[in-house]
Amino acid sequence: MLTLWYDRPADESDEHDAWERLALPIGNGRLGAMVFGRLGTERVALNESTLWTGGPGSKDAEHGYGFGDWPSPRPGALDEVRRRIAEDGRMDPREAAQVLGNLAGMDGRIPGFGAYQPFGDLLLDIGTVADVSGYRRELDLSTAIASVRYTAGGVRFTREYFASHPAQVVVIRLTADRPGQVSLTVRPAAAAPVCPPVRAQEGRLTLRGALEDNGLRFEGQVRVLAEGGDRTDEGGAVAVRGADSVTVVFSAGTDYAAAHPGYRGDDPHMMVTSRVDLACARSYAELRAEHVADHRDLFDRVQLDIGGYFTTATQETVPTDQAIAAYGDGGPRDRALETLLFAYGRYLLIASSRSDSPLPANLQGLWNDSTTPPWDGDWHTNINLQMNYWPAEVTALGECVPPLLRFVDGLRAPGGITARTMFGASGWVVHQNTNPFGFTGVHDWPTSFWFPEASAWLAQHVYERYLFSGDVRYLRDHAYPLLSETAGFWVDYLTEERGLVVSPSHSPEHGPFSAGAAVSQQIVWDLLANTVEAADYLGVDPGYRVLKALGELDEGLRIGSFGQLQEWREDWDDPDDTHRHVSHLFALHPGRRIRPCTEYGEAARVTLDHRGDGGPGWSRAWKINLWARLLDGDRAHHLLGEQLRHGTLPNLWSTHPPFQIDGNLGTTAGIAEMLLQSHAGVIDVLPALPSAWPYGSFDGLRARGGHTVGATWQEGEVVEVRVVSGTDGEVRLRNPAFLSGCRTHVPCAVDGDTAMFQASTGHAYRITVG
């Protein structure tokens, strides 16, 4: 049983602290809610993923909206920066920002960029609750149902909350173990002004309005259904007295559409009304069963048992917040918490990114309680958005990836304008920050505004979808055209300086502007190599310019004075530098150029040692993946422990601070990377197994080629591997245990530590060591 549970409500003197640290998230990819489990007045904080200020129609944009061709760059700005870098070797970021500033106006804000908005709260006034005992608030990850249970006045009360993806509604159910005991008043509180004012009509409450900033129309509807008792409409609320049970159904939408340049679609009224009506026409049991089946179809694909320690009894010993506070004794409770954290990342991705979600998971996934959220609640593309989707393919959540793919595809039109006006280049580009309205220009912070490499990094995810799915039609019709178009920009942008280099180049949020920083060269190499490889799969010509650029590109791999992998082309690294970004290790992970037990692999190890094990949650998560790629399971596990000790809130959310979901999702990816890797042309089984997990098993993880893999190990040694083949052809499995041979029902050859057999699509194979 994978459950977060607590023996008290989410109460804090500061409402935001309670939301961020204690409340429990549910979501269906579009609608999100945070459950507080309070007595007296319950608060359910609501979100709708497309409710954004900014963009077309924004009053904050001086000259209308058109990121890409507005405002126009000062003539010669890019050439001037390149010239100064060529002459001096480097350039201070603030000076570069001043020269390039006319590209976006470095005045501390981007006019019209906007921010993700909370939808508001749903408040359930239950009244005075006295003599409470047996209180329990929980989130069951396997069913995606949050619940609250307690006894008061001799009556056992239960509430259940879930966000149904099939029905596109949030459902709340209140029951008691004795008839006629459920009484409450339901009242919504919108975060933005509504017009007309909320009025109840036949148990329905409608919140309708338009954001003042950009006129984006929104609507939410709440319907209250009672079994037994009396229901009355009371102005802007619905009251129920003496019912046996009450069901509350909520849905919401906006007129946002992911279509450049207008980003507007239909009025949401008909859609929201239909969803609420259809849900209310069905029984609670039907809605619940449909929701659970839909969620479990994704969630149940992967099982993890690290050491045989994870049992319901272990987890039920103490509440989750106390288990986090006590982490570190090395016993069964630690293993249970690590398992729970792995599962939680998968849960959060399912909740915030479904196949039909209009937008991908943002910095906070789907959830936000502020009209001015940290970093606008946007998509940072210098690692954070990418990290959100690291666990998707390997933990069998490929259906969660389409919102990211559509989002990247939607950046091509505005990004093409930016490529032409800012760089005089073909293709498309996006920098470090973007929003739902196609912002592809530079942002407003001098040390973190320049990162055109983001387009190439995002293209990696588009290609990975093919590598894990094996869908040739997808490669031909979608992935390769995007790769080719993205490569076209970089072929135009690269300059000659002892090889082809990126200039200007800026290692994210760190150091000077220069030519050929390691991260720039490594990402562009990855893009060009993937483009050529994809063309080879399709039997097409990638073009002379792409092949020539790949052959002449500086790969960004240099070893510096203290044995480190250099962050810049020149040896400027400081051995005492513990900066949170380790961008110059991209070629190790998520790239594939650096392999362990090589000179560059050892240089990456030196870099990680010097950078240390601290940093915000997302940084520790990246380091877990990096140490796993270096095959150092104990160091990866140490970082996992640091994440739990120093980067995890009581509700198991990862914190920067503040809360950022990439720390959760990156950590889940890191645990998977410790257990299975497939980026090097072979399936590495248990490549970075830590000594803390001497016994265990997993099933359902995915390898490139579409293979589904499971394994069992004892005393740190694999004893069995299970494979369901995703393609016809040879499967190659690597683990030191194969040195002693293997047994299977099909012919199996062994070459050193690699076992090989011929497989057929969809067939299951069991390989026993020895």
N, C-alpha and C positions, 0 to 999 in steps of 0.2 A: 504494500500500500504506500503510494507516494503522495504524502500529504503534508502541507504546511499547517500547523495548528498552534493555537494560542489560548491561554486561559483568561484573557481579558479583552475588552473592546479596544479599537484603535482610537484611544483618547490621548491627546496632548494639549498643553496650554496653547500651543501654536498650531493652527489648523493645517498649515502647509507641512509642518513636521509630521503630523499625524498621517496626512496623505502620502508623503514620501517614504516614511520609515515603517509605518505599521499597517496601513490599509492593504487589501489584497486585490490584485487585478484580474478581471475577466475581459474577454474580447472576442470578436468574431471577424477580425480583419478590417472592419469599418467602424463598428460601434465598440467603444470601450467603457468600462465602469470600474470604479474602485470601491470596494466594500469595506465599511468601517465596523459593522457589527455592533453598533451602539444600542444601549438601552435608553429608554425615554424617547429620543428622536434619532432615528437611524439616518445616516447620510450615505447616499450613493452618488459619487462624483462621476459625471458622464462626459464622454467624448465622442465626436464624430470626425473621422480622419481628415475630411476635406474642409473643415471650418477654419479658414485662414484669412487674415487681413492681407493687404498688399495686392500686387498684380494689376491687371487691367482695371481701370476705374478708380484706383487708389488715389485719395486726395493728397497722399503724402508724396506722390510723384509729380515733380514740377512740370515736366514736358510730356505728360502722357507716359504710357508704359511700353517699353520695347527693349528690354535688356538684350544687348548684342549690338544694336545700331544706335543706342543712346546711352550716355552722351558719346559723341565721336572722340576718338583719341587725338591727342595733340600730334600733329604731323612730326614724324621723326622720333617719337618718344622711345619706341622699342630699339631703334638703331642707336640712339644715344646711350641707352643702358648697355647695350652690347659693346659699344665702342669703349665705354669707361671700364667695363670688365676686362676687355682685351688689353687695355693699357695698364690697369692697376691690379688685375688678377681677382679683384673682389670689389664689392660695393655694399655699403651699409643698407639694410632693408628700409630704413626710414628715408634715406636719400633716394633709393629706387622707387619708393612709394610716392615721393614728391614728383619725380620725373614722370612716372606712369600714372600719377594721381588723376589726370584728366580723363582716364579711362572709367572712373567711377566716382570721383569726388570724395577724397579722403577727409571727410568732415565728421567722422565718428558714427555715421549711419548711411545706409543705402536707401534713398527715397523710394518708397513703394515696395521694399523687399517683403515687408509684412512679418507675421508671426502666427504660429499655430495657436488656436484659441480653445479654451474649455467650453463645452456646451452648457454646463451648469450642473446643478445638483437636483436629485430627487430625494425629498425629505419625507420620512415616514414617522409621523408623530404617534407614538405608541402609548404615551402617557407614563405616569409614575409606575416604576417597577420596583417592588420591595421584596426583601427576603430572597434574593437571588442565590441559587446554588447550582453547581454543576455546569458552570458556563464554559462553552467551548466554541471557538471561532476557527474555521478551517477552510482550506482550499485543496480539494482533491484533484491532483494533476491528471489522474487517469480518466476522470469524467469531466473535467473543467467545470466543476460545480463548487461554488463557495457556499458555506452554510454557517448558521449560528444556532446553537442549542443552549437552553437554560431552563431551570425550573424556578417558578415564582408562584407563591400562593398555592402550592400543591399541584400546579399545572405545568406540564412539560411543553415548552414552546419551541418550534422549529421554523427557521427561515432558510430558503434555498435561493440561490442567485446563479443565473447563467446567461451567456450571450450566445444565442443560437446563430450559427452560420447558415443553415438551410432556411430558417424562417426570417433571418435578418432582424431579429428583435432581441432586446434584453428582457428577461423574465425573472420576476421575484415572486416567491410563493411563501405565504405565512400560514402555519397550521398549529394546532394544539392537540394534545391527547385527550381532551374533553370537548364536547360540542359547545358552541356558543361562546367561546372564550377569546375570539380574535376580534379586536377593535383597534382601529387606527384611522388617521387622517393622512391622505397622500397629497402632497403639494410640491410642484416643481418650482425651481428657482433658476431661471435662465441667466447665463453670464452676460449676455448682450440684451439690449432693450428689445422688447417684443411689441408688436402692434398688429391687431388690437390686443388689449390686456387679456391675460389668461382667464378664461371662464369655463367652468365645468358644464358639460352638457351630456346627460345620460351616461355618466361615469367616464367621460372622455375629457382630457385636458389637452389643449393645443397651444404650443409655443411657436409663434411665427414672427419672422422679422427679417431685416436686412442689416448686415454689418455697416456701421456708420462710415468706416474707412473706404470700402470698395463696393458697397451695394450688394455683396454676395447674399443671396436669399437662403434662408435656412428655415427648417420646420422640424419640430419634434412633437410627437403625440404620446400621451400616456392614457392607458385605459385600465380601469379598476373593475375587476370581476369578483363578486362575493358569492360564496355558497352558504346559504342561510343568513340570518341577521338582516339588517337594514342598511341600504346604501343611499346616501343623500349627496346631492351636489351643493356645495357651499362656496359660492363665489369662485375663487381661483383654486379650490381644493375639492377633493372627494372624501367623504367620511363614511366609514363602515362601523357598525356597532353590532356586537353579539353574533358574529359570523362563525361558522365552522372552519372556514378557510378563506383566504383572499389571494387572488393572483393579480399581479401588476405587470402590464406589458408596455414596453417602451420601444419606439423606433424613431429614427431621425435621418435627415438628409439635407443636402444643399444643392444649389444649381451649378456647382463646380463641374467642369468637364475637362479632362486632360487633353485638350486640343488647342494647339498653338494657332493663331495668336490670341484668340478671344477668351479661352478657358471658361466658357459658360455653356450650360446645357439647359435642360428642362427645369421648370419649376418643380420643387420636390414634393408638392402637396399630394399628388395622385399616388406617387410611389410610397410615401410614408403611410398614407391612409390605407392603401391596399395591404401593406405588410402587417399593420396592426390588426386590420379586420380579419385577414386570413389566419393570423395566429390566434385571435380570440375565438374563432369559429371551431377551434380544435381543443381537445382536452389538455390539461396540464401534463398528464401522463404521456400523451402522444408527443407533445413538444419536447418533453424531457428525454424520452427514449430516442427520438430522432436526433436531438443534439448530442447525446452521449455516443450514439453509434457513429455519427459524423466525425466527432473528435477522436474517438478511439481508432477509427480507420487510419488516422495519421499517427497518433501518439503511441499505439501499441506495436508499431513496427519494430521498435528497438527495445531490447531488454539488457540490463546491465546488472551484474552481481560481482562486486569487487571483493573477493575473498570469502564469499559465503556468509558475510556478516550481516547483510541487509535483511532484516526481518521486521515484521510489524511490531513485535515486542520491543525491539531496539529503538525504533523511531518513537514509539509511544511513551518512552520513559520520561521525557521532559518536553515541554513546548519548544517550538522551533527557535524562538529568540534566545531561550536559555541554552539550547544546544549550540547555537552560534557562539555565544559568549564563552562556553566551556570548551570549544574546539581546541584540540591540540594534545590530548592525552594518548592518542594513537590507538584507541580501542574501537570497539564496534560502533560506538556512537559517531566517531569521526567518519568511518566508512559509510555509515548511513547518511550523514550530512553531505558527503561528497557525491554520493549517488543521487541524492535529492537535488543538489545544485545542477548536476548534469541534466536531469530530467526537467528541471525548471526552465533551463534555457530553451529546450525543445518546446515546452509548453508556451513560453512567451512568444516564440516565433510563430507558432500556430495561431496564437491569439491576436497577433498584430499584423499578420501577412498571409492572407488566404489567396487562392488562385484568382478570385475576382475582386480583390481589394483594389480600390481606385488609386492608392498610393502605397509605396513600400514603407516598411518600418522606419521611423525617424529616430532622432537621438534618444527619445524616450519611448520608442516603440509605437504606442497608440495613445498613451496616457499623458495628461497634462492638466494642471489645476490653476494655471496662471495666465492672465492676458499678456504678460511679458515674460514668457518662459526663458530659461537659460538658452543662450545661443539661438533664440527664436524658435526652439523646437524644430530646427531645420534638418537638412541632410548635409553633413560634413563629408566631403569626398576625398579627404587626404588620409583616411583609413576607416572612419567610423561607420559610414554606410556600408562599405565593403565588409567590415567585420561583422555587421549584423547578419550577413548571409553566409559567413564561413561555415556554420554548422548545417546548413540546409541540405546540401547534396550528400554529405557523408553520413548524416543521421537520418536519411531516408525521408526528407521533407522537400522533395523536388517540387511538389505542388505549391509550396510557399514562395517559390522563386519568381513566377510570372509577374507580380507587381514590380519587382526590381527591373526585369527585362523591359516591361512596357515603359517604365520611368526613364530608363536609359534611352530607349528608342525615341521617347518624347523630347529628349534634349537635343536631338540631332538637328531639327529645324532651327531653333533659336541658337544652338551652338554653331551652326553653319554661318549664321550672321556674324557671330562673335569672331569666328575664325577669319572671315574675310575682312571685317572692319578693324580688328585689333592686330591681326598678324599678317594680313594679305595672303592667307593660305586657303587651300581647299579643305575639304573634310569638315570636321566639327570639333568643338572643344568645350570644356566646362572647367571652372576653377574650383576653389576649395569649398565654397558654400553654394547651395542651390535651394530652390523653393518649389512649390507646385506650379509656378507660372513661368517656367522656362528661364530662370535667371542663370546665365552662363558667364557673366562678367566677373570682375574682381570685387572682393568685399572690402571692408573698411578698416582692417587692422593691419598696420604696416608689417608686422612680423609673421602674418599668416594669411596674406591675401593672394599670393601668387602660387598657383599649382595647376597649370594646364595639363600636367600628367594625369590628372583625374580621369580624363576621358579614356586614356589607355588602360588605366587600372580597372575601370568599370567594364571595359571590353573583355577583360580577363574572365569576369563572371559570365558574360554572354557565351564565351567559348567553353567554359567549364560545364555549362548546362549540356552541351553536346557530348563532352567527354564522359559524363556520368550517364547520359541517356542513350547515346549511340543513335540518336535520331538524325539520319542523314538529310531528310527533308528540311528539318529545322536548321541544320548547318547550311544547306544550300540557299534556303529562302530568307533566313534571318541572320544567323550568326556571321557567316562569311561576308555578306554585304556590309554589315556594321564594322567588322574587323578591317575590311578593305578601305572603307571610308575613313575610319579612324587613323589607319596607317597613312592614308593620303595626307592628312594634316601634318603628321610628324615627318614625313619625307620632305615636305615643304619647309618645315620649321627648323630642321637640323642645320647646323653650320659646321664648316670645316675648321678644325683646330687640333692638329695631331690626331686625326680621326674625326668622325662625325660626332658632334656633341650638342647638347641642349644648352642654349644660352638666350636669355638669362635662365638660371636654374637656382632653385631655393629649396634646400632640405627642410621639410615641413616644420615651421615654427621654431627654427633653430639656425643660428649662424648667419653668414653673409650671403648676399647674392653672388653667384659665380658662374662659371661655365662648367658643365659636366658633373654636377654633384652626383654622388653614387645612386641615389634613389631615382633620379631622372633617367640616367643611362640604363639602369636595371629594368625599370618599368617599360621604357621604349623597346629595349631588347625583347622583353617578354611579349609585347604586342606584335612586333615584327615576326618573331619566331612562331607565335601562334598563327599569325596570318599565313605564313608560308606553309606551316604544317596543315592548316585547314584546307588550303588550296591543293595540297598534295592528296589529302583524303578525297577531295572532290574531283581530282584529275584536271584541274584548271591551272592556268598560268597566273601567278600572283603579280606579274609585271616586273620588268627589268629594274625600275626604280626602287621597288620594295626589296628585291633580292640584293641590289647593290648597296642599299642603305644598311641592311642587316650585315652584310659582309664587311662594311667599313665602320660600323658603329663601335665607339668606345663602350665596352660592356660595363664600366663602372666598378671594376673589381681590382682593388689595390690594397696591398698590405703595408701598414705604416710603421712608425718608429718603435712602438712598443708591442708590435705583433698584431695590432688591431686591423679590422677591415675599415678602410678609410671612409669617412662620411663625405669628404670632398675630394676633388681631383688632386689637390695639394694636401700635404700632411699637416692639417691644422688641428687634428683631434687633440683633446685634452684628456689625459688619463684619469683626471678627477671629475670629469663631466658625468653627471647622472641625469641628463635630460630625459624627459618622459618618452620622447619619440626615438625609435630606433629604425628610422626609415631606410637607412643604408643597408639594412638586413632584408630588404624586400626579396632579394634573389634567393634567400634561404626559405622564407615563408612570407607571403603566399606564393612567391615565385618558385622556380624549380632549377635554377642555374647552379646554386651552391649545394653540394652534397656533403654529408658528414665524412669525417676521416680523410679529408683532403686539406690542402693548405688553406684554401679559402674557408672551409668549414672550421678549421682551427682558429683562423683569424676572427670569424664570427663569434666563436666561443670566447675569445679574449675580449671582444667588444661587449658581449653580454655580461661578462664578469665585472668589467669596469663600470658599466652603466648601473649595475646593482639590481636588487630585487624589489625596490620601492616603486612609487609612481601611482597614478590614478588607476581605477579598476580596469579600464580598457588597456592600459599599458601593461599591467601584470598579465592580462589575458593574452596579449600578443606574445609576451615572453614565455608563457606556458607552451604555446604553439612552436616558438622558436627552439626552445630546449627539447621539445619532442622531436623536431626535425633533426636535431643534433644527436638523437638517440640516447639522451640523458634523462631517463625516466625519473630518477630521484630528484634532479634539479627541477624538472617540470612539476613534480608533485610538491616540492617545497614552495614553488610559486603558487600552486593551487592553495596550499595552506595559508600563504600570505594573503591571498585574495579573501579567504574566509575570515582570517583574523582582522584584517585592516581595511578591506574594501567591500564589505558586505553589510547591508542594513538589516534590521530585525525581520523585515518581510522578505529577505533573501535577494532584494534588488542590489545590483552593483552600484557603487557610488564613485564619482570622480574625485571629490564631491562637486556638484550635486549628482543625483541619480542620472546615470546614462545606461541604456539597455545594452550597449555594445559590450560592456564588461561581462554581463551574463552570457550573451550569445557567443562571445569570443572564448570564454572559459569552457562552455560546452564543446565548442569546436576543438579546443586544446585537449580535453579529455579524450575525445574521439581520435585525435592525432596521436595520442600516446598508445592507442590500441590498434590502429589501422592506418596505413599510409599506402598510397597508390600512384604518386606523382612521378615516380622514377621508372615507369614501365614494368613494374612488378608489384604484386600485392604483398606489402610487408605486414606480417601478422605479429602483433605485440612488439612493435619496434622500440618502444620506450616504456616498457612495463616497470613501474617503480617497485622497490623492495617492500613498500608498505602494502602492496596488494599481492601477496604470495599465492592466493587461491582465488579463482573466480571464473567468470564466463561472460560473454556477450553474444548477442544475436541481432541481426538486422542492419548492421552498419553497411554502408555502400562503398564500393570501390569504383574507380574509373573503369569504363568498359561495361558498366551497368550490373556488375556482380554484387550480390548480397552475401555478406560474410558473417560467420559466427566462429567463436573459438572458446575452448575450455583450457584452463591451465591449472597446474598443481605445483607447489613449491617453486613457483616462478618459471616453470617450463611448460610450454604448450603441449597438450596431449591429444587434442583433436581440433580440426578445422572443418567448418561446414560452409559450403559454397552453393548458392543457386546462381547459375550462370546467366548473365545478361546478353551474351553474344555467343555465336559459334566460334570455335577456335581454341587455341591453347590458353590455359590459365596457368600463371606462374605465381607460386606462393613462396615467400622467403621467411625463414626463421632458423636460428642456429640448431634447433632441435631436429631439423630435417637432415642434418649430417649423419644421423643414425638410421635414415631411411624413412619410408612411409608406406602405408597400406590403404588401398581404396578398391572399390568394385570395378574401376576402369584402370587400364595400364597407367602407371605413375612412374615417371623417371625422376631421378635426383641428380642434380649437379651441384655439389658442394652443399650450401645451405638453402638451395632452391629446389622445390618440388614442382613438376610440370605434368599436366595431363590435358587431354583433348576433351572439350566440353561442348554441349549442345544447349542452345538457348532454352531457358526455363527448366532445365534439369537440375536436380539436387545431387550434391556429391559430399561424401563424408570421408575425410582424410585423417587417418590415425597415424600418429608418429611412432616410429620404431619398426 
